[in-house]
Amino acid sequence: MTYLIDRRLQGKNKSAINRGRFLRRYKSQIKDAVGRAIKGRSITDIENGEKVSIPVKDVNEPSFGHAHGGVWETINPGNKEYQKGDQFNRPRSGGGSGRGKAGNSDQANEDDFIFELSREEFMNYFFEDLELPNMVKTQLSQTPEMKNQRAGYNISGTPSNIHVLRSLRGALGRRIAVGGKPRKQLIEAEQALADLLEGGAALDDPAVLELKKLVHHLHTRLLAIPFIDPFDLRYSNRIKVPKPSTQAVMFCIMDVSGSMDEGRKDTAKRFFILLYLFLKRAYDKIEVVFIRHHTAAAEVDENEFFHSRESGGTVVSSALHLLQKILSERYGSGDWNSYVAQASDGDNWDNDSVLCKQLLINAVMPKVQYYTYVEITDGPQQNLWEQYAEVGDHHANFAMQKIVTPADIYPVFRELFKKQPK
């Protein structure tokens, strides 16, 4: 028989085994809380943890109770109403003699049990219905790489980090500061002694002897100053800083016409989140630009991007014109790596789809690193798909896929960003 002993160190007052058991037991409540967090959370803030509240009634443990059954006798002090042998009906359960007023039955009368999911746990629950492999989960949730960087000097450290030049410079300054006054007195005493001897004073003169004694004392005092002291030692200080990387901008383009319902918008948001987490692995700084469109396009904030409701037709070229304008005005320099993700149900005016293809081939694709288009529909492919299919013949950095259900998001994402053969 083989025994596996988990010797991993746990945090103070924490148990990973009990926590894992708790998360498995209340998996459905936690998944509901994660789903609510996804809808109400910003894309750039999606990878943080989350506080989850569970009603106390859901975490109560079953218990055994002892009920009075059969025939039993009891003695009540001060009984004036019953005698031995009298029989009476058993009182109803739940009764009481309290004088307080009952609370409103529609309101919760118990506090919720609140605990916090870690960053890794939140991401695991977020990607669970996308069938994300565990290996990729770990890669997406890992911390950024760090590098050592010099940060001045420290008064303590290891001998290998001693900065010799800085330590000797400090020792020299200390010797000058500590021996300044005795050195000045020594110069004055030697000058006075020389003046007495030149004036004809005898060597056994009391003044000469006193000055010689003072000179000897000051010499001894100066020699007693150590050449270097532990206080003078300085050590090179190094700190860990995030490894610098180039910056990127992520454009999220989505159709918000009447045909894009809340389910399609939620699917698009999950795809955008997955792309954002993927880019965070390679870039330290990422800006997100939201462009929504129906018959006209506009740059909006994230809340309006996902929750605004519009009606009417769809003109996709309006979004591509705005994308081209923003790329030229704000991200035209070579310092930015541009990525574009477009989500739509595929509906578009027939004559406008041809214009979209021309804009992508001639204006947009030469300025971006990668362009992805996902069509969120369970029906046949639309006219926009047919025109976009020709863009890939001109530019290898263009990819498109179709999403039917939320479970298709990660397989589609993996197909869009798979490694290309060299």
C-alpha positions in Angstrom: 0.0 0.0 0.0 1.3 3.5 -0.9 0.7 6.6 1.2 0.9 10.1 -0.2 1.7 12.7 2.4 1.1 16.4 1.5 3.9 18.3 3.1 3.4 21.6 1.3 3.6 24.6 3.6 0.3 26.3 4.4 -0.3 29.9 5.3 -1.1 30.9 8.9 -4.4 29.5 10.1 -5.2 28.1 6.6 -5.6 24.6 5.3 -5.5 24.0 1.5 -7.2 20.6 1.9 -10.2 21.9 3.9 -10.4 24.9 1.5 -10.5 22.6 -1.6 -13.2 20.4 0.1 -15.2 23.5 0.8 -14.9 24.8 -2.8 -16.0 21.5 -4.2 -19.0 21.3 -1.9 -20.4 24.8 -2.8 -19.3 24.7 -6.4 -22.6 25.8 -7.8 -22.9 28.8 -5.6 -19.4 29.9 -6.4 -19.9 29.5 -10.1 -23.0 31.7 -9.9 -21.0 34.4 -8.0 -18.2 34.2 -10.6 -20.8 34.6 -13.4 -22.1 37.7 -11.7 -18.6 39.1 -11.3 -17.9 38.6 -15.0 -20.9 40.6 -16.0 -20.2 43.5 -13.6 -16.4 43.6 -13.7 -14.0 45.5 -16.0 -12.0 43.6 -18.6 -8.7 44.9 -17.2 -9.8 43.9 -13.6 -11.0 40.4 -14.5 -8.0 38.5 -13.2 -8.3 39.6 -9.6 -9.9 37.6 -6.9 -13.6 37.9 -5.9 -15.6 37.9 -2.6 -18.3 35.3 -2.6 -21.3 35.3 -0.3 -23.3 32.2 0.5 -26.5 32.2 2.6 -25.9 30.7 6.0 -28.8 28.3 5.4 -26.8 26.7 2.6 -23.8 26.0 4.8 -25.6 24.5 7.7 -24.5 20.9 8.5 -27.2 18.2 9.2 -27.6 17.3 12.8 -29.4 14.6 14.8 -32.1 15.6 17.4 -33.7 13.6 20.1 -37.5 13.8 20.0 -39.8 12.8 22.9 -41.8 9.7 21.8 -44.1 7.3 23.5 -45.5 7.9 26.9 -43.5 10.0 29.3 -44.0 11.8 32.6 -42.8 15.2 33.7 -43.0 17.3 36.9 -43.7 21.0 36.5 -43.1 23.0 39.7 -46.1 25.1 40.8 -48.6 23.1 38.8 -52.2 23.9 39.8 -54.0 22.8 36.8 -53.1 19.1 36.2 -53.0 16.0 38.4 -51.3 12.7 38.0 -53.1 10.6 35.4 -54.5 13.6 33.4 -53.9 13.5 29.6 -53.5 16.5 27.3 -52.5 17.0 23.7 -48.8 17.5 22.7 -48.0 21.2 22.0 -47.4 22.2 18.5 -43.8 22.6 17.4 -42.4 26.0 16.9 -44.5 27.5 19.6 -43.1 30.0 22.1 -44.1 32.6 24.6 -41.8 35.4 23.5 -43.2 38.9 23.4 -41.1 40.2 20.5 -42.7 40.9 17.1 -42.0 38.6 14.2 -39.8 39.9 11.4 -40.8 40.3 7.8 -40.7 36.9 6.1 -39.5 38.4 2.8 -36.3 39.7 4.3 -33.3 37.6 5.2 -32.9 37.1 8.9 -29.5 35.5 8.7 -26.1 36.9 7.7 -24.4 35.6 4.6 -21.2 33.6 4.8 -18.5 35.6 2.9 -15.2 34.3 1.8 -12.7 35.4 -0.9 -11.5 33.6 -3.9 -7.8 33.9 -4.9 -6.7 35.1 -8.3 -5.9 31.6 -9.5 -9.2 30.1 -8.1 -11.3 32.8 -9.8 -9.6 32.2 -13.1 -10.1 28.5 -12.8 -13.8 28.9 -12.3 -14.0 31.5 -15.0 -12.4 29.2 -17.6 -14.1 26.0 -16.4 -17.0 26.0 -18.9 -14.6 26.9 -21.7 -12.8 23.5 -21.2 -9.5 25.2 -20.7 -6.6 22.7 -20.1 -5.0 23.0 -16.7 -1.6 23.7 -18.2 -2.9 26.7 -20.0 -4.7 27.9 -16.9 -1.4 27.9 -15.0 0.3 29.8 -17.8 -2.4 32.4 -18.0 -2.4 32.9 -14.2 1.3 33.1 -13.6 3.1 36.2 -12.3 5.1 38.3 -14.7 8.9 37.7 -14.9 11.1 39.8 -12.7 14.7 41.0 -13.0 17.3 42.3 -10.6 18.0 46.0 -10.8 20.5 48.1 -8.8 18.9 50.4 -6.3 21.7 52.3 -4.5 23.6 51.0 -1.4 22.7 49.3 1.8 24.4 49.2 5.2 24.0 45.4 5.5 24.4 42.5 3.1 26.6 39.6 2.2 30.4 39.9 1.8 30.1 39.2 -1.9 28.1 42.4 -2.4 30.5 44.8 -0.6 31.1 47.8 -2.8 34.9 48.5 -2.1 35.1 52.0 -3.6 32.0 53.3 -1.8 33.2 51.7 1.5 36.7 53.3 1.2 35.2 56.6 0.4 33.1 56.5 3.5 36.0 55.4 5.6 38.1 58.3 4.3 35.3 60.8 5.1 34.9 59.3 8.6 38.7 59.6 9.3 38.7 63.2 8.2 35.6 64.1 10.2 36.8 62.3 13.4 40.4 63.4 13.3 39.8 67.0 12.2 40.0 68.7 15.6 43.0 66.6 16.9 44.9 67.2 13.7 44.3 71.0 14.0 45.5 70.9 17.6 48.6 68.9 16.5 49.6 71.4 13.9 49.2 74.3 16.5 51.2 72.4 19.1 54.1 71.5 16.7 54.2 75.1 15.5 54.4 76.4 19.1 57.1 73.8 19.9 59.1 74.9 16.9 58.8 78.6 17.9 60.1 77.9 21.4 63.1 75.9 20.2 64.0 78.6 17.7 63.7 81.2 20.5 66.5 79.5 22.4 64.5 77.5 24.9 66.2 74.5 26.5 65.1 71.0 25.8 64.4 70.5 29.5 62.3 73.6 29.7 58.9 72.8 31.3 57.0 74.5 28.4 58.9 72.4 25.9 58.3 69.2 27.8 54.6 70.0 28.0 54.3 70.6 24.3 56.2 67.4 23.5 53.8 65.5 25.7 50.8 67.1 24.0 52.2 66.3 20.5 52.8 62.7 21.5 49.2 62.4 22.8 47.7 63.9 19.7 49.8 61.6 17.4 48.6 58.6 19.5 45.0 59.8 19.2 45.2 60.1 15.4 46.8 56.7 15.0 44.0 55.2 17.1 41.4 56.1 14.5 40.8 52.8 12.5 41.5 52.8 8.8 38.1 51.2 8.1 35.2 50.4 10.5 32.2 48.1 10.0 30.1 51.3 10.0 31.9 52.3 6.8 30.9 49.2 4.8 28.4 49.7 2.0 26.8 46.8 0.1 25.3 47.0 -3.4 21.5 46.9 -3.1 19.4 45.1 -5.7 15.6 44.9 -6.0 13.4 42.9 -8.2 11.4 44.9 -10.8 9.0 43.7 -13.5 10.8 42.8 -16.7 10.2 45.6 -19.1 8.4 44.9 -22.4 7.0 46.8 -25.2 3.5 48.3 -25.0 0.4 47.1 -26.8 -3.1 48.4 -27.6 -6.1 46.1 -27.8 -9.1 47.3 -29.9 -12.5 45.7 -29.1 -15.0 46.2 -31.9 -18.6 45.0 -31.4 -21.9 45.2 -33.2 -24.5 46.6 -30.9 -27.5 46.7 -33.3 -30.8 45.1 -32.4 -29.7 41.7 -33.6 -27.0 41.4 -31.0 -28.8 40.3 -27.8 -27.4 40.0 -24.3 -26.3 36.4 -24.8 -24.2 37.3 -27.8 -22.7 40.3 -26.0 -21.8 38.1 -23.0 -20.1 35.6 -25.3 -18.2 38.5 -27.0 -17.1 39.8 -23.6 -15.7 36.4 -22.6 -13.7 36.3 -25.9 -12.3 39.8 -25.3 -11.3 38.9 -21.7 -9.5 35.8 -23.0 -7.6 37.9 -25.5 -6.7 40.5 -22.8 -5.3 37.8 -20.5 -3.3 36.3 -23.4 -1.8 39.7 -24.3 -0.9 40.3 -20.6 1.5 37.4 -20.8 3.7 39.2 -23.4 3.2 42.9 -22.6 3.5 44.8 -19.4 1.4 47.8 -20.5 -1.8 47.3 -22.4 -4.4 49.9 -23.4 -7.9 48.9 -24.3 -10.0 50.8 -26.8 -13.7 50.1 -27.2 -15.5 50.8 -30.4 -19.2 50.0 -30.8 -21.2 50.4 -34.0 -24.6 50.0 -35.6 -25.3 52.4 -38.4 -22.6 54.7 -36.9 -19.5 54.0 -34.8 -18.3 55.6 -31.6 -15.5 55.2 -29.1 -17.1 54.5 -25.6 -16.1 53.3 -22.2 -16.5 49.6 -21.2 -19.8 50.0 -19.4 -21.5 51.5 -22.4 -19.7 49.1 -24.7 -21.3 46.1 -23.2 -24.6 47.4 -21.8 -25.9 49.9 -24.2 -28.9 48.9 -26.3 -29.4 50.1 -29.9 -31.8 49.3 -32.7 -31.7 49.6 -36.4 -29.4 48.3 -39.1 -25.6 47.6 -39.2 -22.8 49.4 -41.1 -19.6 47.8 -40.2 -17.4 50.1 -42.3 -18.2 52.9 -39.8 -16.2 51.1 -37.1 -13.3 50.4 -39.5 -13.1 54.0 -40.5 -12.9 55.0 -36.8 -10.3 52.3 -36.1 -8.2 53.6 -38.9 -8.5 57.2 -37.5 -7.5 56.2 -34.0 -4.6 54.1 -35.2 -3.2 57.1 -37.2 -3.7 59.8 -34.6 -2.9 58.1 -31.3 -0.9 54.9 -32.1 0.8 55.8 -35.3 4.3 55.6 -33.9 6.3 52.3 -33.9 6.2 52.1 -30.1 2.8 50.3 -30.1 1.8 46.8 -31.0 -1.8 46.9 -32.2 -4.3 44.0 -31.9 -7.9 44.1 -33.0 -10.7 41.8 -32.0 -14.1 42.2 -33.8 -17.3 40.4 -32.7 -20.5 40.5 -34.7 -23.5 38.3 -35.6 -22.5 38.8 -39.3 -25.4 41.0 -40.4 -24.4 44.0 -42.6 -25.5 45.8 -45.6 -24.5 44.0 -48.7 -22.7 46.8 -50.4 -21.0 47.8 -47.2 -19.3 44.4 -46.8 -17.3 44.9 -49.9 -16.1 48.3 -48.6 -15.1 46.6 -45.3 -12.9 44.1 -47.2 -11.1 46.9 -49.0 -10.6 48.9 -45.9 -9.0 45.9 -44.1 -6.8 44.9 -47.0 -5.5 48.4 -47.9 -5.6 50.5 -44.7 -6.0 48.5 -41.5 -4.0 45.3 -41.8 -0.6 47.0 -42.6 -0.9 48.8 -39.3 -1.8 46.0 -36.9 0.1 42.9 -35.6 -3.0 40.7 -35.6 -6.7 41.0 -36.5 -9.3 38.5 -35.3 -12.9 38.3 -36.3 -15.5 36.1 -34.6 -19.0 35.6 -35.8 -21.4 34.8 -33.0 -24.3 33.0 -34.6 -25.9 29.6 -34.7 -27.2 30.1 -38.3 -25.5 30.1 -41.7 -22.5 32.3 -42.4 -23.5 35.9 -43.4 -22.3 38.1 -46.2 -19.7 39.8 -44.0 -18.1 36.4 -43.4 -17.9 35.8 -47.2 -16.1 39.1 -47.8 -13.7 38.7 -44.8 -12.7 35.3 -46.0 -10.8 37.0 -48.9 -8.8 39.2 -46.5 -6.7 36.2 -45.3 -5.5 35.6 -48.9 -3.7 39.0 -48.8 -2.6 39.2 -45.1 -1.4 36.2 -43.0 -2.0 38.1 -39.7 -5.8 37.9 -40.2 -7.9 35.1 -38.7 -11.6 34.4 -38.4 -13.7 31.8 -36.6 -17.4 31.1 -35.8 -18.7 30.8 -32.2 -22.0 29.1 -31.6 -22.1 28.5 -27.8 -19.9 29.9 -24.9 -18.2 26.5 -24.7 -16.8 27.2 -28.2 -14.9 30.3 -27.1 -11.7 28.7 -26.0 -11.4 26.2 -28.9 -12.0 29.1 -31.3 -9.4 31.2 -29.4 -6.9 28.5 -29.5 -7.4 28.0 -33.3 -7.0 31.8 -33.8 -3.7 32.0 -31.9 -2.1 28.7 -32.5 1.6 28.6 -33.4 2.2 29.0 -37.1 4.7 26.6 -38.7 8.0 28.3 -39.5 
